[in-house]
Amino acid sequence: MAVIYSNFKTVTIVIDGKSTQYKTFKNTVNKVLQEENIVLGPKDKVKPSLNSKISKNSTINIKRAFNVNLLADGKNLNILTAEENVASMLKAEGIALREKDKITPPIDTKIEKNMKIEIIRVDVKTLSESKNIDFNTVIKTDNNLVNTVRKTVQEGKPGEKKVNIEVTYENGKEVSRKILEEIIVKKPQDKIIVAGALPALTISRGGNAIPYTNVFTAKATAYSPTGGAISAYTASGRKAVRNPNGYSTIAVDPNIIPYGTKLYVENYGFAIAADCGSAIKGNKIDVFFNTKSEALKWAVKYVKVYVLK
């Protein structure tokens, strides 16, 4: 009499690509593995699942977990995994990737034994900084000043701006900055310097060069002691003198040329501002002579007046 073993099956078990056939009466994956003393590690993968039913010529695939190295969040981890690619391994380990984070190798890379994986955490922050704006120096020329003269007529003041910056950090360390916007809070004030444009001429006296700071054209009249007087006194209290070898007296508008200012008058010589007159206003001067005839001979001239240092 023949005995029919209807539950007898041939099962192929493939472990990491190596296949072996087994004969069994068992009806689930788990029971077949137990029967053949095939032990699964906690992270090994088996298909179909352990509770799946076995039929004739079934195939059971087992993928043994292996070590990979993960460097992330300041930790160097050895992870046991049987996942197919980097993305599924991270998901299985509960390791989240943020939008800007970097990972090497890419997440779709197939997992291999002893693979090294690195996650770089990327943070982007926006900062606001206050910065100075340097002022400019503007030089203006003055044709009434010699070119050796420079005067600051307005001091410069720095301005202020608010700068919005995008700062990128990798694993907590700053790696780049990008300016997003600059807002002017206060404009800078230019520094203004007036520079003379006249050639740096000098007037020679006794073989020595005498520098001057300014020159202008004046209408020059002349006067002498009145009423036949031998001498005259000026509005500043000085005695009026005509001294061709020294400083002579001239009348000026003291609002333009202060008393005591030393001058050189073209065709007259060196002089000192020491007198005034009702008709002497603005760029007008009155040069002193000892005699009326000398004053009349001078008459009226337009002369250059040099303001001496």
Secondary structure, DSSP 8 states (H G I E B T S, - for coil): -----TT-EEEEEEETTEEEEEEE---BHHHHHHHTT----TT-EEES-TT-B--TT-EEEEE--EEEEEEETTEEEEEEE--SBHHHHHHHTT----TT-EEES-TTSB--TT-EEEEE-EEEEEEEEEEEE---EEEEEEEEEETT-EEEEE--B-EEEEEEEEEEEETTEEEEEEEEEEEEEE--B-EEEEEEEE----EEETTEEE-EEEEEEEEEEEE--GGG-S-EE-TTS-EE---TTS-EEEE--TTTS-TT-EEEETTTEEEEEEE--TT--SSEEEEE-SSHHHHHHH--EEEEEEEE-
